[in-house]
């Protein structure tokens, strides 16, 4: 069962990550100035299907490509979603209450994959090697 505190710990453990916090407390995680995960503000493109209210509990995670995005969106648990704003863009959305349905390993993988999409190639390769993985070709 994962939490926002877990997300923060996992993101900040990624090399050269910086965290910015908006005036209303929403974190954004970057590597080399490039955003890889953010707590979005209320947007017209993400509304509660029952009330029509704009959601203020949405996280955006970058993903490697549109194929990965489609795989995550197909997850039968319904943890991931998207909006028309993200059509053609390699990112998925997750509601903060749904973090409780992730185990820490799965959230760690999501954070690492998001970070890998934005980290400089040399840094990403070094991190992958350190973790016994290989860079995609």
C-alpha positions in Angstrom: 0.0 0.0 0.0 1.7 3.2 -1.2 1.3 6.8 -0.2 2.4 10.2 -1.3 5.2 10.0 1.3 6.4 6.9 -0.5 6.2 8.6 -3.9 8.2 11.5 -2.5 10.9 9.1 -1.1 11.1 7.0 -4.3 11.3 10.1 -6.5 13.9 11.8 -4.4 16.0 8.7 -4.3 16.5 8.9 -8.1 19.8 10.5 -9.0 19.8 14.3 -9.7 16.1 14.6 -9.0 14.9 18.0 -7.8 11.6 18.7 -6.2 9.5 21.9 -6.6 6.5 22.5 -4.5 3.8 24.8 -5.7 2.2 27.4 -3.4 -0.6 25.0 -2.7 1.7 22.1 -1.8 1.8 20.1 -5.1 5.1 18.4 -5.7 6.8 18.3 -9.1 9.8 16.0 -9.7 12.4 16.9 -12.4 15.7 15.5 -13.5 18.0 17.9 -15.5 15.1 20.4 -15.4 12.8 17.9 -17.2 9.5 17.0 -15.5 8.8 13.3 -15.0 6.1 13.3 -12.3 3.8 16.0 -11.0 0.7 16.4 -8.8 -1.5 18.3 -11.3 -3.6 21.2 -10.4 -7.4 21.2 -11.1 -7.8 21.0 -14.9 -10.9 21.1 -17.0 -9.8 17.8 -18.7 -9.9 15.7 -15.5 -13.3 15.7 -13.8 -15.0 13.4 -11.3 -17.5 11.3 -13.4 -20.1 11.4 -10.6 -20.0 15.1 -9.6 -18.4 16.8 -12.6 -16.0 18.6 -10.3 -12.4 19.1 -11.4 -10.1 16.6 -9.8 -7.3 17.9 -7.6 -5.8 14.5 -6.7 -4.2 13.6 -10.1 -0.6 12.6 -10.6 1.1 12.6 -14.0 3.9 10.1 -14.8 5.9 10.2 -18.0 6.2 6.8 -19.7 8.7 5.6 -22.3 6.3 5.7 -25.3 2.7 5.4 -26.4 2.9 1.6 -26.4 3.8 1.6 -22.7 1.0 4.1 -22.1 -1.5 1.8 -23.8 -0.3 -1.2 -21.8 -0.8 0.7 -18.6 -4.2 2.0 -19.6 -5.3 -1.6 -20.3 -4.4 -2.7 -16.7 -7.6 -4.4 -15.5 -7.4 -2.7 -12.1 -8.2 0.7 -13.6 -5.4 2.5 -11.8 -4.2 4.4 -14.8 -6.2 6.8 -17.0 -5.7 9.6 -19.5 -7.5 12.6 -20.8 -7.8 14.2 -24.2 -5.1 16.7 -23.1 -2.6 13.8 -23.1 -3.6 12.3 -26.5 -0.4 11.4 -28.4 1.7 12.3 -25.3 3.6 9.5 -23.4 2.2 10.0 -19.9 -0.4 8.3 -17.7 -2.5 9.7 -14.9 -3.1 8.2 -11.5 -5.5 9.5 -8.7 -3.8 9.9 -5.4 -6.3 7.7 -3.5 -5.4 4.9 -5.9 -1.8 4.9 -4.7 -3.1 2.7 -1.9 -3.7 0.0 -4.5 0.0 0.0 -5.5 2.6 -2.0 -3.7 5.9 -0.1 -3.1 7.7 -2.1 -5.8 5.2 -1.3 -8.5 5.2 2.4 -7.5 9.0 2.3 -7.5 9.0 0.9 -11.0 6.6 3.6 -12.2 8.8 6.3 -10.7 12.0 4.8 -12.1 10.5 4.4 -15.6 9.3 8.0 -15.5 12.7 9.2 -14.4 14.4 7.1 -17.2 12.4 9.0 -19.8 13.9 12.3 -18.8 17.3 11.5 -17.4 20.4 12.2 -19.6 21.5 9.0 -21.4 24.8 8.6 -19.5 23.1 9.0 -16.1 20.3 6.6 -17.1 22.7 4.0 -18.4 24.8 4.2 -15.2 21.6 3.8 -13.0 20.4 0.8 -15.1 23.8 -0.8 -14.8 23.9 -0.2 -11.1 20.5 -1.9 -10.8 21.4 -4.9 -13.0 19.4 -3.8 -15.9 20.3 -2.8 -19.5 19.3 0.3 -21.4 16.7 -0.3 -24.1 18.2 -0.2 -27.6 
